[in-house]
């Protein structure tokens, strides 16, 4: 699998499945892509149409389909749910995993997220705001809520703008962040399904309306990777070019599809998340005790 991410946002398209290929039909003609090479399809344009066979074959090949609303925000996600031979058994063990196990996992996730935030600040602002030291103080279940403490230091600095607010829907930088997070969320959910885990059974996030709580847990340390990509786009471009559009999406997809350095090896984010999901599955099912999140080079 080449882990292609396809975004259909700029023009109408008809998607069909034929002989193991995704057939993309547009006014200018047809393009075919092997279904086995596709990891994520993002359908943003209101006139993107796909057959039931496309939905089935994307899932059969382990891919993810994201449907977006008129504001290009993800509104639905289709995931493969038959990707692991021990899936039913793992679902059961995941559902009854002990609270101390979940707290150990969450501690490692928060520790690596805060560390990654510190490394991003060091990369774009020359100082980590004390986050690298703070990450070493995270305890089981993040009982001290250091994730929130880190956020208070991080967000006013990462864009070099003390007035930046993550919850400001009118700030176009938040639109770019949300789009990048949606892509990573899809990658993470796909990795969890491949590891035989159910993405709705979180170790920390719990929301009856959220079908992807575990994906939201596991992706946390990857959020700073998206942040850095968005920061670099905004630094290179005028504010008038910060709104989510075709070029901005292409930039995000290219930078999130590249290889990252982990323990001296170059790996795709898909590969990193797949290995990390498998490690989490081993802990949740009692096959091993400790969960370790890989340190991703943000450079």
N, C-alpha and C positions, 0 to 999 in steps of 0.2 A: 504494500500500500504506500502511495506517495503522499497521503494526507493532504489532498487538495481542499481548499476552502473556496466555495463558489458563492458569490454575492450577486443576486439579481435585483438591482435597485434602479437602474437607469432607463430601462425600456421594457416593453411587454415581451413575454416569452412563453412558449408552450413547451413543457418538459414531458418527454415520453421515455419509456424503457423498452430497449430492443436488444436481444441477444447479449445481455450482460453489459450494455452500454446505456448511458444517459444521453438521450438525443435532445438537443436544445434547438428548438425551431424559432427563428426570428425572420423578419421581413427580408433580411439580406441572405438568408439561407440556413442550412443546418450545420451544427457542430456536434461531434460525438466525443464522449469522455467515458473511459471504463468506470463502471460503478464501484469496482473494488478500489479505485484510487481516490474516491471521494470520502472525506471525513465529515464535512459540514456543508450544508446548503443553507444559505440565508435568503429567504424570499421576502423582499421589501416592496417591490413595485406592486401596485394594486392590480395589475393585469398580468401577473405571472400565474399560469395555469399548469397544474400537473395531474397526471392520471393516478388512479389508485395503484397501478403497477409500479410507478415511480416510488410512491410511499413505501410499498412493501419491499421493493428491491433495495432501496437505500437502507432500510432497517436490516434486511437479511445480510447485507454486506458490512454491517457495523457502523453505518453512518448516522448522522444526526440532521434533522430538518428543523430549521427555525423559521417561524412565520412572524413577520413584523407588522405593526399597525401603521397608520398614515404618518405618524411622527418618527417612523423607523425604529421604534422601540420594540423589543421582542415581546410578543403576546402569547406565543405557544411554542412548544418544543416536542418533537417526536423522537423517542429514543428506542434503540434495540433492546429487547428484554429477553433474548434467548442467546446470549453470547458466551455463556460459561456452562460447562457440563455439570457443575455442582451448584448451580444457581439456587434451586429451591432450598437445599441444605444451608447454603450461606445466608440466604434471606432469613431463615429461622434463627441461626446463631447471631446474626447481626441484630435482630429484633430484641434478643434477650441479653445482649452484651452488658456486663456489669458497669455500673456508674464509675468506679475507679479506673476502669479501662478507658472509658470515654474521656475522662478527665486527663489521663496521661496523654492521649492522642491530641486533645485540644491544647494542652500545654505546649507540645512540640510545634503545633501549627502556629500558635500565637508567637512563640519564640522566634520562629523562622520569618514570620510576617514582619515583626518589628525589626528584626535584623535586616531584612530586605529593604524596608523603608529607610533604615539608616544608611545602607549602601547606596540607595538611590539619591538621598540627600548629599552624600559625600561625592557622588558622581556629578551632580548638576549644581551643587551649591558649596562644595568644598568642605563642608562640615556636616557631621551626622546628627547634630542636635542632641547628642547623648543617647541616641537610640540603640547603638551597639552595646553599650553597657546595660541599658534598660532591658534589652532582650534576655540577658543572662539572669535577670531577676524574676522572670515569669515562673510561677509555681503551678502546681496541679490544678487544672480547671481554670487557670488564670484567675485565681481567687482575689488577687489584688486589682483586677480589671486594668492591667497595664496596657492592654490593646487600646482602650479609650485614652489613657494617658499619652500613649505614643501618637494617636491621631491628633490630639490637641497640639502637639509639637510639630507634627509632620505637615498637615495641610496648609497652615499659613506660610510655610517655607518652600514647599516643593515647586510652586510656580513663581517663587520670588515675589509673591503678592499677599501681604497680610490680610487683605480684604477678601480673599477667595473663600467661598463657603461651598462645601461639597453638596449641600442640599438646595442650592440655588438653581432652579429649573431654567432660569433665563440666561445663565452663564453658558455659552456654547462649549466651554471646556468640559463641562459636566456631560454634555451630549457625547463628546468624543470618548470620555472615560466610560460611559455607560455602554457604548457600542463595543469597545474593546473588552469590557468585562463580560458582555454577552457571548462573545466568541470564546473566551477562556472558559466560561461556564459550560458551554456546549462541549468543548474538549474534555472538561473534567467529568461531566455526566457520562459521556461516552466511555471514558476510561474506567469509571466505576462499574458500568454495566459489563464491560469486558472482564472485569475482575470478579463478577458474580455478586456484586453488592447492589442494593436498591438505593437510588439517589435521594429518596424522600426521607430515609431514616437517618437523621443527623446525629452527630455526637455532641454538638453544641446548639446549632440553629434548630429551633422548634417553632413551627408555624403551621397551623392546620391548613392554611391556604397556599402553602409553598410545597410544591412537589419535588423540589430540588435542594432540600436542606443539607444533605451530605455533600452535594456538589458545592454548595456555598461554603461549607466548612473547608473542604480540601483545596479549593482554589484560592483561599485567602493569601498565602505567601506569593501567589503569582500576580496579584493585583498591582504591586509596585512595578512589575515589568511593564504593565499597561500604562501606569502613571508616567514612567520615564519616556515611553514612546510618545505620549500625548504632550508632555513637556517639551520634548525636542521639536515636535511639529509646531507648537505654538511659538517657540523661540525663532524658528526659521521663517515664519509666515506672519503677515499682518492679521490683526484681529478680525478683519472682514473675511478671512479665510479659515476661521476656527469652527464654523458650523459644519455639522456632519454632511458630507456630500461624497460624490464619486471619488475624487482624488484623496480625500481624507480617509475614506474606507480602504482604498487601495494601499495607502501608506500603512495603516494599522495592520491590515492582513499580511502584508509583506514582512513587516517587522515582527509579527507574532508567529509567522511561519518559518522564520529563520532558525538556525541552530544556536543553542546557548551552551556555554561551558559549564559542565558539572563534573567535579572530581577529575579534572584534566581531560574530560571527553567532550566532544561536540555532539549534542543531542537536540532533537526537536522538542518543542513543548509537549507535543502528543506523547512522545516516548517518555519524557520525564513524568508526566501525569499518569501514564499507564503503569510505570514501575512503582510510583508512589501509591497508587490505588491498590495494587497487588500487595504491597507492604501493609497497608491499612487493613486489607481483607484478612491477612494472616494474623494480625493482632486481634481484630474483632471476633474471629472464629477460634481464638485460643491456640493457634499454631505457634505463635511466638509472643513474647511479652512486650518488647520495646518497639516503638514506632519512631522512625527517624526521617525527617523531611530533608531532601537534598538541598544543599546550598547552591543556588543558581547565580552565576556570574551576571550582573546587570550591565556590564560594559557594552 
